[in-house]
Amino acid sequence: MCIVTRAEASPVEGVVADCYNSLFRMMRTSCLVTICLCLMAGAAAAQPVAKGGGHANGPLAPVAPETITRDDQGQATVRTMPLPAPMVFDGRLDEAFYRDVKPFGDFIQQDPIEGAAATDKTEVWVFFDEVNLYVAARLWESEPGRRVANEMRRDSFNLYNNDHFGVTLDTFHDRRNGYGFNANSLGGLSDSQVINEQPNPNWNTLWDARTADFDGGWSVEIQIPFRSIRFKEGGDTWGVNFRRLTRWNNESTFLTAVPQSWGRRGMAKVSSNGTMVGLETPSKQRNLDVKPYALGSVATNRLATPPVVNDRDANFGVDAKWAISQSLVADLTYNTDFAQVEDDEAQVNLTRFSLFFPEKREFFLEGADYFAFGAANAGGGGGGGSPGGGGGGGGFFNNPAPLIFYSRRIGLSNGRAVPILGGGRLLGRGGGFQFGALQMRSEDDPVAGALASDFSVLRVNRDIFRRSRIGAIATRRAPGAAAGVADNYAYGADAAFNFFSDLSVTGYWAKTETPGAPALDTSYRGAINWNADRTGLQLEHLYVGDRFNPEIGLVRRSAFRRSYGHGRFSPRPTNLRGVRRLTFEGSADYFENTSGAVESRELQGTFRAELNTSDQVGLEYSDSFEALTRPFVIAPGVTIPAGGYQFRQAKATWFMSASRRVSGFASVSAGEFYGGTLRELSWRGRLEVSPQLSIEPQLSLNHMDTPYGVGNTSVIGSRATYTLTPRMFVGALLQYQSATKAVSANVRFRWEYQPGSELFVVYSDARDTDEAGFPPPILNRSVVVKLTKLLRF
């Protein structure tokens, strides 16, 4: 344990500190020079993308009756054809045309043996008619009894941990963007949109799949309406790839090879896609979706002023989506409501900086990638990391890069929902450009302390070279002249240069303006990232000015310069039985304020072993320093005084394979902490009770013992989900947070009674455990019933 203030530092400690500072300043300079050199070299070497939607990967089209051709590099071109006869959409693949039309297959391993033939045979067909695209597959199994299938819920992240089959469609054939569709043998579905090879799993559209078992495996039929996706008008050639994942041997295979370094993000590697020819897309037609809703609620809130007891309310609103053309889509919303959204998960915060909570509201999740800027839109690179791994850019201090646009600023204030009158969004692409525009209006909410405001965002990107882009953003928050609060503006430019398969160079510059505010209102970042399967290197320099304040964004830490370096070596040993991969990582993180004084620094080393079962074990060690310029309240009754603090910590981690009935991630750590000690225990798990019922406990316990006080902070919770069908489930989130002494419950029932039309019933309850009595007294409680109806024109 070591506590060092500037006045008390010994000569030896001063020399060590000077060495640290020199090291990190050299790292920062090297980082910036390397980034500049790579930008210049990459710009000189890169080739522009071919006009007219990109070049066609792979060999010439197959000649009937063949349905696939391959070149020497393994690139595939497949042929689709009109549906020969009506399809019985049941997943059984027993129609005559499945016998008459030759399937294609011969999948290639991405993992564990890159480039090897798949263990099990997969047969694929692609058909179309005037309304839908159909993808069918017969998936043979050498070990049918070891199939992992325990998730039926739509869009569950756990579906990736099941055996599943998926397709990626590059509908504009630009080798950058696309759509992904996945299904498992229980009929569980997930979809995603890919923008600049970055997947957005929160995108949703109307499509369906049916599955069935046969002697030797399982089969699937996927039905994708043409009106549910955007595509190049008149185009008969798309990019395409197919993935199969089997969990008993943790094997990921593709029709056209995808680099191993891209890991579970392999379906987003659109530039590796093969080619699909022979398609006849429907002619232009009206494409308008209107989705009205009606809502009724009863609410009690004893914290409101004045308190509210059993307040009844009814409301209505409408959302509309209009595909103006295949490359331009408008979304409109009136009286926007998000009552069906799950509560935020509680978090433990032992730092001086604010927490990040992810967006959960569907309107803002869909199309979010169009507005991503700077560090949030770095793009490129592969996926050398793995579940439970570290991966760069974070460490003890987490990632401090600001967000210029953070959608939770709209309709939320101090954790409370603020009424949204309505707004609109326009998303489009064309001529190598991609753009998004957003305009929303929120109303006054005196309880939350929120003023009625207009929120405006404009974002544009320009594709350059084969996989790179440059872009700009502008945002505005306008509370209105009557509020007496000045408008806030933010604007900036960013770029992402992606070379080869694993190298990316990114950067941004941004500025904010609020009338009457002084200067120091800029932020910039430059980063280089090499992320191959075996090796990785990341260098970054980040600056955030003292007055940088995007009011529609998120700034977790201000007035600093950060220099960061991270290296990784991940060999795949062949002589260690049961071990798939070893990972050795080291990182150095250095923060100084805008005056050049050190604020934080950390050296961290990590070892991790990944087994063939997908289990992982890891060890971490960190040596950190934190300088406080003012007292810091870290827990009730524990105030850390200003000064310099050095502490060393060790951590052990265990990632339990998600293919097991009991899985999850556990960690335990101990070490020095602000002149005392800190011990942490955390676990986030999943228990498969049945393919329909799962329980996901979470636990975070922290005990600190410092000269300034003893404190305990904890979060205990569990999520339980019972899925009746792939379109109907009941979910409950139960949480206890020691910081607020509150226990809460959020129970949701969702039924998609028709495609795109839903019924929600939501019960929420929060109680104060700090007061005597059982059950604990109510803080707030509500019941909401919401019905939506999709109308397609």
N, C-alpha and C positions, 0 to 999 in steps of 0.2 A: 504494500500500500504506500502511496506517495502523494502528498499534497504539497503543491509548489505555488506560492504567490510570487509576483514579480519582485516584491521587496525582500522576500526570504530566500530566493534562489541561491544555491551555493555556486561557487566558481565552476565546479565540475558540471553541475546541472546546466549552467549557462552555456558551457561549451557544447554539451549534448544538444541543447535547444538550438544553438546556432547551426550545428551540423544538420539537424532536422530541417531547419528553414532553408538552408542552402540546397539541400537535396530536393525539396519540393519546388523551389524556384527553378532549379535546373530541369525538373520534370515538366513544369509548366511551359518553359521555353521550348524544350524538345517537342512537347505535344503540339504547340502552335506551329513550329517550323515543319514538323512532319505532316501535319494536316495541309498546310499550304503547298508543300511539294507534291503530295498525293493529288490534291485538287488540280494542279497544273499538269501533272503527268497523265492523270486520268482523262482530263478534258482533251489532251492532245491525242490520246490513244483510242478513245471511245469512238464507235461508229454510229452514225445516226440511224434511227429506226427507219425501216422501209416504209414508203408511202403506201397509203391505201389500206391501212389496218395491220401492217406487220408482215413479216415474211412467214412462209409456211415451213414449220419444222417437219422433218421426216421425209420419207420417200414419196414417190408418186402414188396416186390413188389405186386401190386394188380393183381388179377387173372381175366382174361377176363370173362365177358365184363366190369368189373369194371376198372376204370381208376385212382383211387386214394385210398390210405389207410392212416390212421393217427394213431399215438400212443397217449398215455395219455398226453404227453407234447405238443401235437398239431403239431409235426413234420409230414410233408407230404412226401409220395413217390408217384409220378405220373408215368403213363405209356404212352409212345408215341408209335406210330405205323406207318407203311408205309401208304402213301396217298392212300386211297382205289380207287380213280378215279381221272381223271384230274380235276384240280381246275381252276375255272374262277376267276382270281385274281382281285376282284372288291370290296371286303369288305362287301358283302351283306350276306354271309353265308347261301345261299339258295340251295346249293348242297345237294344231298340225304344223303351223309355220315355225315353231321352235325345232321341229325335226327337219324341216325343209331348208331352212336358212342356216348356214354354217356360223357357229359362234366364233368369237376370237378370245384369246387368253394369253397363256405363257407369261404370267406376271413375273416381275423382277423384284428381288429383295432390296429394300432400303435398309432394313435392320433385321437381324443382327449381322448378316454377311452381305455387305453392299455389292450389288451386281450379280449375286447368285440367283439361281432359279428358285421360285417359290416352292415350299414344301407340299402344299396342297393345290389341286387344280381348281381354276376358276374359269367359268365360261360366261361370256357377256354377249348380249344382243342390244342393238339400238334401233328403234322404229319411230315413226312419227305419223300423225294424221293432221287434219286441218286445225285441230284444237290443242293437241298435247305432243310432247316428246316423251317417249317411253324408253326406260333403261331396265333391262332384265338381266339377272345373273343367277347362275347355278353354282353354289359354293360347296365343293366336295370337301370332306373332312376325313383325315386319317385317324383322328382321335375324337369322334363325335361325343363321347361321354365327358370330354374335358372342355366343352364349349362354355364360355363365360357369357351369360345373358341374365342380367339382374336389374335392368333399367327400362321402364316403359314411358317415363315422363317426357313430354315434348321438350326439346332444347336443353335437356339436362347435360351438364358438363361431364357427368359420369358415363354417358354413352360412349365416350372415347375409350373408357376402360373395359368395354364389352367387345366381344367379337362383332365386327360390323363391316359393311360394304358402303362405299361412297363414290360419287362422281363429281368432278370439277368441270365446269363449262366456261370457256372463254368466248363469250358470245359476240364480242366485237373483234375477236382474233387480233388483239393488240399486244398479247404476251405480258400484260400487266394486271388486268382486272378480270373478275369472273364471279361465279357462284358455286357454292358447294352444297351437296345434299348427301346425307348419311342415314342409314337405317340398320338396326340390329334385328336379330331373329324374332324378337318379341313384338316388333312393330314400332319400337321407339324411334323417333325422328329427330334430326337436328339439321339446321341449314345455316348458311353463312354467306356473307358477301365479301369478296376480296377486292381491295383497292390498293393499287401499287404493291401487290404481293403482301399486303397486311390483312389478315382475316378479321372480320367483324362477326362474331358468333351471335350477336344480338339482333342481327337482321332477320326478318321473318317474311314469309310469303306463303301463298296457298299452294300446296302440293300434297301428294299422298304416296303411301307405299303399302304394299301387302306382302306378307311373308308366309312361307309354309315349309314344313320338314319333308324330306324324302329319304329313302334308304341310301345313306351315304353322305348326308349333309343337309343344307337348307337352301332355299331359293327366295328370291325377292323380285318384285315388280315395282318400279318407281314411275310415277305419273307426274309430269311437270307441265302445267298449262303454259302455253307460249305467252299469254297475257300476264303471267306472274313474274316474268323476267324481261329485261330490256336486251335488244340485240340489234345488230346492224341490218337495216332494211335491205332486202334483196340479196343478202349474203347467203351462200350455200356452203360455206366453210367456217367451222368453229375450231377453236382449240379445245382439247379434251384430255382428261386423264381419269383413271379409275384406281381406287385404293381398296385393299382388303387388309384387315387387321385381325390376326388370330392371337388370343391371349394366352393359350396354354403354352406356347413357345415364344410369346412376345415377338411375333414376326409381322413386320409391316411390308407390304408388297404393292407395287404399282404396275400398271400396264406399260407405261413409259417411265424409265428410271428417274428417280428423284435423289439428289445428293443426301447422303446420310447425315450431314451436318444440319439439315433442316428439321430433323426430328419429327415431333408430332405436328409441326406446322407444314409438313410436306405438301399437303393439298393446296396450300397458298402459293407454292412455287409454280406459278402459272407459266413462267418462261420455260419450264421444262416440259410443258404439255406436249402431247402428240397432236395430231390433226384429225378432224372428223369432216368427211365430205359427203355430198349427196343430199344435203338437207334442203327442204323446200319450206321456207317460213311463210306464215300467212301474210296476206296483204294488210295494209294499214287499216285499223279499225278503231272505233271509239273505245277508250279504256278509262273508265271512271268508276272508282269505288267510293261509296258513301256509307259511313258507319255512325249512325246516331246511337245515343245511349240515354238511359233513364236510370235514376239513382234515388234511393231512399236510405235515410240514416237516422240513428238515434245515438246521441253522444252525451257523455258526462265529463266535465273537466273542472276539477276542484282548484286547479292552479290559475285558471283564467280570472280576469277582473272585469265584472263580478263573476263568481263561480257559476258554472253551467251544469244543470242537472237534468238528464233525460230530455235534452233538446232535440226535437224532431225537425228533419229537413228533407226536402225533395228537390231534385235538380235534373237538368237535362243538358245535353250538348251534342256536338257532332264533329266528326273528323272526316275529311275527304282527301282522296288521292287521285290526281288526274295525270295520266301519262300523255302529256301534250304531244310528244313524239317519242320514238324509241330512245332518244338520247336526252330528253328533257322531262322531268317529273316535278309536279307541284303538290305540296301537302298543305292543307288548310285545316285549322282547328278553331272551334268556338267553345267557350266555357270549358276549357280543358280540365280534365279530372284524372287523378292518378290514385284513387282510393284503393284500387286492387293491388298496389305495389307492396311488396314485402318490406317490413321494417329494416333499418340498417342494423348490421351486426355490431355489437359493442366491441370496443377496442381498449387496450391498456396503453397509456401514453406516459413514458418515463423520460421524455425529452422536453426541451423548451419550445418546441415547434408544434404547429397545428397538425391534426391528423388529416389523412385523405380518405374520403368515403366515395366509393364508386357510384356512378349513375345507375339507377335501376328502372327509370321510367322509359317505356317503350318508344314514345315519340322522339325523345332525345337520343336514344340508343341507335335507332335506325338512321343510317346516313351519317353517324358520328365521324367516320373516317374522312368524310369530305371536309370537315372543319378542323381536323387534327393539325397541329402546328408545332414546329420546332422539335423538342425532345420527345413530344408525344407522337410525332410522325417521322421518327428517325428512319424506319424502314430498313430494307436490305438485310444482309447477313443471314446466317443460318440459325441453328439452334443447338450449339454445342452443349448448352446446359441441359439439365434433366430435372425431373420432379424433386423438389426438396433441395435443389442446388442453389448456389449462390448466384452466380453469373455476373457480374459487374454492375457498376453504377449505383450500388446501394450501400451495403455494409451497415455499420452501427448507426450512421447518420441518415440512412435511407436516401432516396433520390431527391435532391432539393430543387431540381429544375422547375421553374414556374410554368403554369399553364396559362396561355393567353386567353383561351376560351374554356370555361368550366361550366357546363350546362346546369349544374346544381345551383348556380347563382340565380337561376330563373325559377320562380315558384317555390323557393325554399329560403327560409331565413331563420337562423339560430335553431335549426333542426325542426322548424315548424313549417307546415305547408301554407303557402300564400296563394290566394286565388289568382288564376290566370284567366284573363278575359278572352284571349285568343291570339292567333298569329298565323304565320305561314312560313313555308320553306320551299326553296327552289333548288333542285339539284340537276346538274347537266354535264355533258361532255360533248366535245366535237372539235375537230381540227387540231388535235393534240392538247387541247385545254380541258380542264376539269374544274368546275366551279360550284359553289354553294352559297346561298343567301338565306338568312334567317331573320325574321322580324317577329317579336313577341311583345305582349303587353300584360303586365301584372298589375293587380289592384292594391289598394291600401290594406294594411293589416296592422292596426295599432298594437295588438297583443304581441306580435312578432317584431314590432318596431320597423316594419317595412313600408316604404313609400311606393306609391304607384309609379311604375317606371316603364319606359320603352327600352327594349334590348335589341340591338342590331348587330349582325355579324355578316361579313362578306369575305369569302375565301376563294382564291383562284390558284390553280397549279398548272404548270406547263411541262409536258413530257419532253425530255431531251435525251439524246442518245438512246440506247436500247432499254435501260432500266433506271434512268435517273430522272430528276425533276427539279424545277425551281418554282417558288410560289410566293404569295403575299397574303396578308390578312389585315382586316380592319374591323374593330369592334367599337360600339358606342353604347353607353348606358345613360339614359336621359330621364331623371326623376321628374322633370317638368319645372317650369319657371315658378309656379305657385308654391313648390316645395322649398324654394330658397336654397337648393343644393345644385352646385354646378354639374354640368355634364362631364362625363369621363370618356376619354378616347384612348384606344390602343391600336397600334399598327406595327407591322413588321414584315420582314422578308426571310425566307428560309430556303434551304437547298439540301438535296440528298443525292449523292453520287454513288451508285452501286456498280462495282466492277467484279468481273468473274462471278463466282457463286457465293463468296464468303466475305468480300471486302466492301465496306461502306464508309463514306466520308460525309458527315452531316454538319450543319451549322445553321444558326439563325441570328438575326438582330431585331430587336423590338424596342419600342418606345411608347410611353404613356403620356397623356396630357390631361391635366385637370386645371382649369383656370384658377390662378392664385397659388398653385403649388410650386415650390422651387424646383431646381434642376435635379440632377442625379436620378433621372427617371428612365434609364435605359437598361437593357439586359442583352447579353449576347452569349453564344455558346458555339464551340467547335469541338468535334469529336471524330475520331477514327476508330473503326471497329473491324478487326479481323476475327471471324468466328467460324472456323472450320471444325470438323469433327474432332480432330486430334489436337489442335492447338487453337488458342485464342489470345488476342491482345486488344486492349481498349485503352485509349488515351482521351482525356477530355479536359477542356478548360471552360469554366462557366463564370459569368459575372452578372450580378443582380444589384442594381443601384438602390440607394437608400429610399428613394421616393418612387421606385417602380411599382405601379399600382393599377393593374388592369382589373377594374371592378366587375367585369364578367369573367374574370379568371381566378386563379389560385396561386398565391405566393406564400409558401410555407416558411421561407426564410429569406431575409432581405439584407442588403448592405454587406455583400461578401464577394470574394473571389475564390473559386474552387479549382484545384488541380487534382486530377484523379488518374491513376494508372492501375490496370488490372491485367494479369497474365494467367494463362491456363494451359496445362498439358494434360491430355486425356488419352493415354494409350489404351488399346484393346488387347490385353495379353492373351496369348494362346496356350500358355503353359500353366495357367492358374485355373484349376477346375472350378466351374461354377461361377467364375467372375467374368462379366461381360466387359466391364470398363472401369478403369481407375482414373481419378481426377485429382490433380494437384493445382491449387490456385493460390495466388498471392496478390494483394492489392495494397495500394497506398493512397490515402485520402487526406487532403490538406485544405483547410479553410483559413482565410485571413480576411479581416475587415477591409473596408475601402481605404483605410489609412495604412495598411500594410502590417498590422499586428495580428499574430496568430490567434485564431478563435478555437479551432478544433483540428485535430489530426489523428489519424489512425493507421496502423499497420496491421494487416490481417492475413493469416494463412489458413488454408482449408485443405483437408484430405477427404475424399469421398470414394467409396467403392460401390459400384452397381453390379448386382448379381444377375444371373440369367433369369431369375424369377421376377425381376424388376424391383426386388427389395434393394434398399440403399442404406448404408451406414456412413456417417461422416463425423469428422472432428474439426473443430475450429479453434483458433487462438487469436486474440486481438490485444494490441497494446495501444491505448487511446489516451488523448489529452484533451481536456475541455477547459476553456477559460471563460469564466462568468464575469461580466462587467456589472451585474446587479444581482441581488438576491433572487432565488428561484424556488418557488413553492412546488415541490415535486409530489407531495401527498399531504393529506390533512395532518397538520401538526409537524410537518417536516419541511423546513425552509433551509435551502443550501445557500450559504453566504457567498458574496463575490470572492473571486480568487481563481487560481489555477489548480486543476485536479488531474492527476494521472492515474489510470487504472488499467489493470490487465484482467482479461476474462477468458475462460475456456468454455466450450460448448460441445455437446455431443448430440447428434441427430440420428433419427431412424425413420426411414420412409418405408412403410409396409405396402407391398404390392396391392394395387387396386383390384387385381383379379381375384383376391381372396374374399371370403365372406366377411372377415374383419380386416379392415385396412385403415390407413391414415398416416399422419405425420406427427412424430413426437420429438421433443427436444428438452434437454436439461442443461442449464448453464450456471456457472458460479464464478465469482471473482470480486475484485475491488470495485468500489462504486462511490464516488464523491467522499473519499476519506473513510469509507466503511466497507461493507460487503453487500452484495446483491446475489440472491439465488432465484432462479426462474425455472418453472416447469410448465410446459405447454403440450397440448395434444389436440389434434383435430382428426377425428376418425369417422369411419362409416361401418355400420353393422348391417349386413344383409340378412334380414329376418326371413324374407321370401322375395321372389322376383317383383312383388308388388309393394312390399313394405321395407323401408330402410330407416335407420336411426343414425343420426350424425352428431355425436357429442363433440363439444369443444370446451377446452379448459385452458386457462392462463392464470397461473399463480405466481406472485412475485413477493418476495420478502426482502426488505432492505433494512440494514442496521448501520446507521451512520452516527457520527458524533453529534449530529444536529437533530436526531430523532429516529425512532423506529417506525416503520410503516409497512403495511401489507395492502397490495392492490390485486384484485382478482376479477376475472370474468368467467362465469360458468354458464353454459348453455347447451341446448340441444335442438336439432331440427329433425322432425319426424315427417316422413312422406309416405302416404298410401296412395298408390296409383291404381285406380279401378280399370281404366283403359288408357291407351296412349293419349286420349283427349279429355280425360277426367281424372282429377286428383284432389286429395286433401293434404294440406301441408300445415305444420305448426312449428313456430320458432319460439322457444322459451329461453329467457336470458336473465341472469342476475349480474349486476355490476356493483362492486363494493364502493366505488367512488361516489355513486349517487344513492346507495342503499336501496335501490329499486329493483323489483322483479317484474318482468313484462312477458306478455304472451301475445302472439300474433298468429291467428288461425285463419287459413284461407282455403276456400273451396272454389275450384275452377272447372267449368264444364263447357267445352266447345261443342255445343249442341248441333251446330251446322258449321261447315267450313268457314272460318273467319268470324262467326257469331258466338258470343260467349255469355255465360252467366257466372257472376262472382258473388260469393258471400264471404264477408271478412269480419272477424271478431278481433278486437284489440283491447288489451287490459294492462294497466301499469299500476303497481302498488308500492307503498312506502313501507319497507321492512324495519325502518328506524323507529317507528312508533309501536307501542305495545298493542297487543291484541292479535287474535287469529280469527278469521284471515286478516292479513294486514289491510289497513285502510286504502281505499281506492284513490289514486291520483287522477287517472283518466280512464275512460272506457268508451268503446263505440262498437256499433254493429252497422255494417253497410251492406246493402244489396244493390248490385249493379248489373244491368242487362244491356248487351250491345247486339246490334243486328247489322250484318254486312249486306249492302245492296250493290250489285255489280251491273253496270250499264255499258 
